[in-house]
Amino acid sequence: MAFEISSQDSKTKARAGFLKTCHGKVATPCFMPVETKGAAKFVNQGELQEMGVDCFITNALLLSFKPGLETIAKAKGLHSFLSWKKSIFTDSGGFQVIDENFLVSISDKAAVFRDPFSGRKERITPERAIGIQNSLGSDVAMCLDDQPHYGRSKASIAQAVSRTLTWAERCKTAHSNPKQLLFGICQGGLHLDLRKKAIQRLLEIGFDGIAIGGFGIGESMDSMLRVSAKLTPLIPGSKPVYLMGIGSPLELVRGVAAGIDVFDSCFPTRVGRHGLVFTREGILRLEKQAFKHDFSPLDKECSCFVCKSYSRAYLHHLLRLREPSGLRYLSHHNLHFLQELLQDCRAAIRENSFRKFARDFSKSFQKH
Ligand SMILES: [Zn+2]
């Protein structure tokens, strides 16, 4: 079995376990950094390895545009090309459905995207999205989905759910790489009835894991977590649950409490480049004058090289001057912080003390 739960917290839905892929075990709950074009911005693969990252997610569609499947095949596959020996998830391109600069049109048959590099129109069917991921050889492939914009009418969201489920069936039929796991994606916005039906259908089709997609685009954290917590009990324990596009510290801890096993987001590196720093006492805006003479580390308990070597004052100075090294340090720290946070979550689950851990973290994080 690809997924195994080794510890279950008795007071919350949090669980710890392992997702087994052809490139090793991924300890869950886990957070995956995002390498949209094959690189985490300002952070290299060696750093990810050192901070204990077991897997990241990259965008199969964009990689198929540039450098192209031929180059990656000549490099002997995605792992070798990206110089990463552990697990890799690939997103099919579904997220681009909500990007108006990218999506040209969408119908039940296919989505037409504009290749952002060449401007050429590309027709992406579920079969093509899976074919690309099969040939890239990622460890986990994602179905092509139709992600509705936040704030759409229920009828419009229902249509996206129905299209996503038809596409999920076509993805499952087209999938032909036995070394690769395939996850189905549930859409439905904040409508629990639509989401429940979607999950039921995905379980009937039969996937290795279930992803909850379509969040992190405008809804409140509370409503997203309320819906997610009602969905996780519907999914058998043999299937990991992946909450897509979520990556702020508090959301992760509360997501783990709701029974989520896998998260990903470009949030930690994106906000890091804008001077927002994760700490156990909340998110700091490092550009503020208050840090000019603050010679303490970004976070006292963080074991990353940035916190061990540099002060808030020095990093404030680099940030004010937009020095590339400063942006790199903050991106590194934020990713490292989340890896440590998930390690702490896993330890608390194993000790059956996750509820206390989550309460203490939440209290400390919201202190300021
Ligand atoms: Zn740090």
Residues whose N, C-alpha, C, O or C-beta is under 5 A from the ligand:
A	BS01	ZN	C302 C304 V306 C307 H333
